[in-house]
């Protein structure tokens, strides 16, 4: 049985022919590139369906923007996207068809004082004596401006995002309805911001139950899942009650990430551990870390997907 269709095989032979004055590429490189071109142009079921799982991590999660840009430039297929917390924001923007440069603009705007103000305005006394949790006005407005009016059904790429019901501890995975409401729930930090009420549920940040939504990506239909994970590795002690609470959320997310990463087929981990959850003035720095990690690992990701796809590419049942 032939592994290649006739035209692809002939193209590979032509690429193998020596060209005067040009550095010669290895047979393996040419074969890999020919197979990758075929895979990238194919649609499921001619190849495995690919899902992207974008972790939480607050401001660190903007690293996903850099990862997505490199994957897109490499022609990496993305049939499904699942996100949690900041991963839900980046994932929703990407699934809506927003160009990479617009997602980067989102990060630069988030670096401004308006989004960060929802965190910096939180006072210890207010947290201790107020009978109401805070509504993140600036964050909600930010999400509404970019995702307001969209439903999951209108997105260009099937998408899901995770939240938690604060009353029951259940993981809630959104796959239909209004996108802006689902994303607001997914980024809604428990114990700080008031729960988002929706269909008799009170919803908070999904990062405490589903930090890396690999299972959610598979539930959408993905055969092969690449996870982008923004772990924290702080080396300083929290300075106040708020930072201590955010650190606990971080630690919980890191523990969940350990098990979720084992379920993914490939993992990229941008080095953003020194960026705190609420450091929105460092979004651009996180995005650059995502670019660096993805450039370093994209060829390995391609090879991993090609190996997994070999039965499809070879025409095996």
Secondary structure, 3 states (H helix, E strand, C coil): CCCCCHHHHHHHHHHHCCCCCCCCCCHHHHHHHHHHHHHHHCCCCCCCCEEEEECCCHHHHHHHHHHHHHHHHCCCCCCEEEEECHHHHHHHHHHCCCCHHHHHHHHHHHCCHHHHHHHHCCCHHHHHHCCCCECCHHHHHHHHHHHCCCEHHHCCCEEEEEEEECCCCCEEEECCCEHHHHHHHHCCCCCCECCEEECCEEEEEHHHCCCCCHHHHHHHCCCEEEEECCCCCCCCCCCCHHHHHHHHHHHHHHHHHHHHHHHCCEEECCCCCCCCCCCHHHHHHHHHHHHHHHHHHHHHHHHHHHHHHHHHHCCCC
